Amino acid sequence: MKTLFSLTLFSVFFIISTNKLEAQEAALKNGVQRQYQSVGKSIIPNDAISAKSMSEHYQTMKSGDSINTKMIAKVKEVCQTKGCWMTLNLEDGNEVMVKFKDYGFFMPKDIAGKEVIINGKAFVEEVPVDEQKHYAEDAGQTKEEIAKITEPKRTYSFEADGVLIGQ
């Protein structure tokens, strides 16, 4: 009887400690206890949705639709002229073009590959050819690559009012 009680008690403590460990690991994966550099409006990392989840939202949106949201994603590219835009990987082959509200702040040019949390307005738009070419120039693409841009493009866009850059 004593052995059965001891075994039951041990099992309960084991399950509790395992659940705490899983919760701590999940918290670390979700950015809790991470250090961030804040740019723009002060935001907190809590409640950010994943890039994959945001991609699903974008796929259901029509041109002109918008939603206020906060998302976490990896930086694909940053404007090398002055950091006035960046693109984020949506983990499904798509990307989102991020600009900054009222050009009130800019990104460091060396954050490609870093994780960021952005807060603001997500929307879908048609980007004209001349604007696409401008971004391609800013990104340092060749004249041949820029010349291939000949049609407007449906893009996933985001106007950020605050950004947290993972350290």
C-alpha positions as a Markdown table, in Angstrom:
| # | Residue | x | y | z |
|---|---|---|---|---|
| 1 | Met | 0.0 | 0.0 | 0.0 |
| 2 | Lys | 2.8 | 2.3 | 1.0 |
| 3 | Thr | 4.6 | 1.5 | -2.3 |
| 4 | Leu | 1.4 | 2.2 | -4.3 |
| 5 | Phe | 1.0 | 5.5 | -2.6 |
| 6 | Ser | 4.6 | 6.5 | -3.2 |
| 7 | Leu | 4.4 | 5.5 | -6.8 |
| 8 | Thr | 1.2 | 7.5 | -7.3 |
| 9 | Leu | 2.7 | 10.6 | -5.6 |
| 10 | Phe | 5.8 | 10.3 | -7.7 |
| 11 | Ser | 3.7 | 10.1 | -10.9 |
| 12 | Val | 1.7 | 13.2 | -10.0 |
| 13 | Phe | 4.9 | 15.2 | -9.4 |
| 14 | Phe | 6.5 | 13.9 | -12.6 |
| 15 | Ile | 3.5 | 14.9 | -14.7 |
| 16 | Ile | 3.4 | 18.4 | -13.1 |
| 17 | Ser | 7.1 | 19.0 | -13.6 |
| 18 | Thr | 6.9 | 17.8 | -17.2 |
| 19 | Asn | 4.0 | 20.2 | -17.9 |
| 20 | Lys | 5.9 | 23.1 | -16.4 |
| 21 | Leu | 8.9 | 22.2 | -18.6 |
| 22 | Glu | 6.8 | 22.1 | -21.7 |
| 23 | Ala | 5.2 | 25.4 | -20.8 |
| 24 | Gln | 8.6 | 27.0 | -20.3 |
| 25 | Glu | 9.8 | 25.7 | -23.6 |
| 26 | Ala | 6.7 | 27.0 | -25.3 |
| 27 | Ala | 7.2 | 30.4 | -23.7 |
| 28 | Leu | 10.7 | 30.6 | -25.0 |
| 29 | Lys | 9.6 | 29.6 | -28.5 |
| 30 | Asn | 6.9 | 32.3 | -28.4 |
| 31 | Gly | 9.4 | 35.1 | -27.5 |
| 32 | Val | 8.8 | 35.3 | -23.8 |
| 33 | Gln | 12.0 | 36.1 | -21.9 |
| 34 | Arg | 13.7 | 37.3 | -25.1 |
| 35 | Gln | 15.4 | 40.6 | -25.4 |
| 36 | Tyr | 14.2 | 43.1 | -28.1 |
| 37 | Gln | 15.3 | 46.4 | -29.5 |
| 38 | Ser | 12.3 | 48.6 | -29.8 |
| 39 | Val | 11.8 | 50.9 | -32.8 |
| 40 | Gly | 8.8 | 53.2 | -33.3 |
| 41 | Lys | 5.8 | 53.1 | -31.0 |
| 42 | Ser | 6.5 | 51.0 | -27.8 |
| 43 | Ile | 4.8 | 47.6 | -28.1 |
| 44 | Ile | 5.0 | 44.4 | -26.1 |
| 45 | Pro | 5.7 | 40.9 | -27.6 |
| 46 | Asn | 2.6 | 39.3 | -26.2 |
| 47 | Asp | -0.3 | 38.2 | -28.4 |
| 48 | Ala | 1.7 | 38.3 | -31.7 |
| 49 | Ile | 0.4 | 35.8 | -34.2 |
| 50 | Ser | 2.7 | 33.6 | -36.3 |
| 51 | Ala | 3.8 | 34.4 | -39.8 |
| 52 | Lys | 2.0 | 31.3 | -41.1 |
| 53 | Ser | -1.2 | 32.3 | -39.4 |
| 54 | Met | -0.9 | 35.8 | -40.8 |
| 55 | Ser | -0.4 | 34.3 | -44.3 |
| 56 | Glu | -3.7 | 32.5 | -43.9 |
| 57 | His | -5.4 | 35.8 | -43.1 |
| 58 | Tyr | -3.8 | 37.5 | -46.2 |
| 59 | Gln | -5.1 | 34.7 | -48.5 |
| 60 | Thr | -8.7 | 35.5 | -47.5 |
| 61 | Met | -8.4 | 39.2 | -47.9 |
| 62 | Lys | -9.3 | 41.2 | -51.1 |
| 63 | Ser | -7.4 | 44.2 | -52.4 |
| 64 | Gly | -8.4 | 47.1 | -50.1 |
| 65 | Asp | -9.1 | 45.0 | -47.1 |
| 66 | Ser | -7.2 | 45.7 | -43.9 |
| 67 | Ile | -6.9 | 44.4 | -40.3 |
| 68 | Asn | -5.1 | 45.7 | -37.2 |
| 69 | Thr | -2.8 | 43.0 | -35.9 |
| 70 | Lys | 0.6 | 42.1 | -34.4 |
| 71 | Met | 2.7 | 39.4 | -35.9 |
| 72 | Ile | 6.1 | 37.7 | -35.5 |
| 73 | Ala | 8.2 | 36.8 | -38.5 |
| 74 | Lys | 11.8 | 36.7 | -39.9 |
| 75 | Val | 13.2 | 39.6 | -41.9 |
| 76 | Lys | 13.9 | 38.6 | -45.4 |
| 77 | Glu | 15.3 | 42.0 | -46.7 |
| 78 | Val | 15.7 | 45.6 | -45.6 |
| 79 | Cys | 16.0 | 48.7 | -47.8 |
| 80 | Gln | 19.7 | 49.3 | -48.1 |
| 81 | Thr | 19.3 | 53.0 | -48.9 |
| 82 | Lys | 18.0 | 54.1 | -45.5 |
| 83 | Gly | 16.0 | 51.3 | -43.9 |
| 84 | Cys | 12.6 | 52.7 | -45.0 |
| 85 | Trp | 11.0 | 49.3 | -45.7 |
| 86 | Met | 11.5 | 45.6 | -45.1 |
| 87 | Thr | 10.1 | 42.3 | -46.3 |
| 88 | Leu | 9.2 | 39.5 | -44.0 |
| 89 | Asn | 9.0 | 35.8 | -44.7 |
| 90 | Leu | 5.4 | 34.3 | -44.2 |
| 91 | Glu | 6.8 | 30.7 | -44.2 |
| 92 | Asp | 4.7 | 29.6 | -47.1 |
| 93 | Gly | 6.7 | 31.0 | -50.1 |
| 94 | Asn | 5.0 | 34.4 | -49.7 |
| 95 | Glu | 6.3 | 37.6 | -48.1 |
| 96 | Val | 4.9 | 40.8 | -46.7 |
| 97 | Met | 6.1 | 44.3 | -47.6 |
| 98 | Val | 6.4 | 46.4 | -44.4 |
| 99 | Lys | 6.6 | 50.2 | -44.4 |
| 100 | Phe | 6.6 | 52.4 | -41.3 |
| 101 | Lys | 3.8 | 54.7 | -40.3 |
| 102 | Asp | 4.3 | 58.3 | -41.5 |
| 103 | Tyr | 8.0 | 57.3 | -42.2 |
| 104 | Gly | 8.4 | 58.1 | -38.5 |
| 105 | Phe | 11.2 | 55.5 | -38.0 |
| 106 | Phe | 13.6 | 53.3 | -40.0 |
| 107 | Met | 15.1 | 49.8 | -39.6 |
| 108 | Pro | 18.7 | 49.0 | -39.1 |
| 109 | Lys | 20.0 | 47.8 | -42.5 |
| 110 | Asp | 21.7 | 44.6 | -41.1 |
| 111 | Ile | 18.7 | 42.7 | -39.6 |
| 112 | Ala | 18.0 | 40.3 | -42.4 |
| 113 | Gly | 17.4 | 36.8 | -40.9 |
| 114 | Lys | 16.4 | 38.3 | -37.5 |
| 115 | Glu | 13.0 | 37.7 | -35.9 |
| 116 | Val | 10.8 | 40.8 | -35.5 |
| 117 | Ile | 7.4 | 41.5 | -34.0 |
| 118 | Ile | 5.5 | 44.2 | -35.9 |
| 119 | Asn | 2.3 | 46.0 | -34.8 |
| 120 | Gly | 0.0 | 47.9 | -37.1 |
| 121 | Lys | -2.3 | 47.4 | -40.1 |
| 122 | Ala | -2.1 | 44.5 | -42.5 |
| 123 | Phe | -3.6 | 45.0 | -45.9 |
| 124 | Val | -3.6 | 43.8 | -49.5 |
| 125 | Glu | -2.8 | 46.1 | -52.4 |
| 126 | Glu | -1.9 | 46.2 | -56.1 |
| 127 | Val | 1.7 | 47.7 | -56.4 |
| 128 | Pro | 2.3 | 49.6 | -59.7 |
| 129 | Val | 5.3 | 48.7 | -61.9 |
| 130 | Asp | 7.2 | 52.0 | -61.2 |
| 131 | Glu | 6.9 | 51.4 | -57.4 |
| 132 | Gln | 8.1 | 47.8 | -57.8 |
| 133 | Lys | 11.1 | 49.0 | -59.8 |
| 134 | His | 11.9 | 51.6 | -57.1 |
| 135 | Tyr | 11.9 | 48.9 | -54.4 |
| 136 | Ala | 14.1 | 46.6 | -56.6 |
| 137 | Glu | 16.6 | 49.5 | -57.0 |
| 138 | Asp | 16.6 | 50.0 | -53.2 |
| 139 | Ala | 17.3 | 46.3 | -52.8 |
| 140 | Gly | 20.3 | 46.5 | -55.1 |
| 141 | Gln | 18.9 | 44.3 | -57.9 |
| 142 | Thr | 20.5 | 44.4 | -61.3 |
| 143 | Lys | 19.2 | 46.4 | -64.3 |
| 144 | Glu | 18.2 | 43.1 | -65.9 |
| 145 | Glu | 16.2 | 42.0 | -62.9 |
| 146 | Ile | 14.5 | 45.4 | -62.7 |
| 147 | Ala | 13.7 | 45.3 | -66.5 |
| 148 | Lys | 11.7 | 42.0 | -65.9 |
| 149 | Ile | 9.1 | 43.9 | -63.8 |
| 150 | Thr | 6.3 | 44.6 | -66.3 |
| 151 | Glu | 3.0 | 44.1 | -64.5 |
| 152 | Pro | 1.3 | 45.4 | -61.3 |
| 153 | Lys | 1.6 | 42.9 | -58.5 |
| 154 | Arg | -0.9 | 41.9 | -55.8 |
| 155 | Thr | 1.1 | 42.2 | -52.6 |
| 156 | Tyr | 0.6 | 41.6 | -48.9 |
| 157 | Ser | 1.5 | 44.8 | -47.1 |
| 158 | Phe | 1.8 | 46.1 | -43.6 |
| 159 | Glu | 2.0 | 49.6 | -42.1 |
| 160 | Ala | 3.9 | 49.2 | -38.8 |
| 161 | Asp | 3.7 | 51.7 | -36.0 |
| 162 | Gly | 6.0 | 49.7 | -33.7 |
| 163 | Val | 8.6 | 47.0 | -34.2 |
| 164 | Leu | 10.5 | 44.8 | -31.8 |
| 165 | Ile | 13.8 | 43.4 | -33.2 |
| 166 | Gly | 15.0 | 40.1 | -31.6 |
| 167 | Gln | 18.5 | 40.2 | -30.2 |
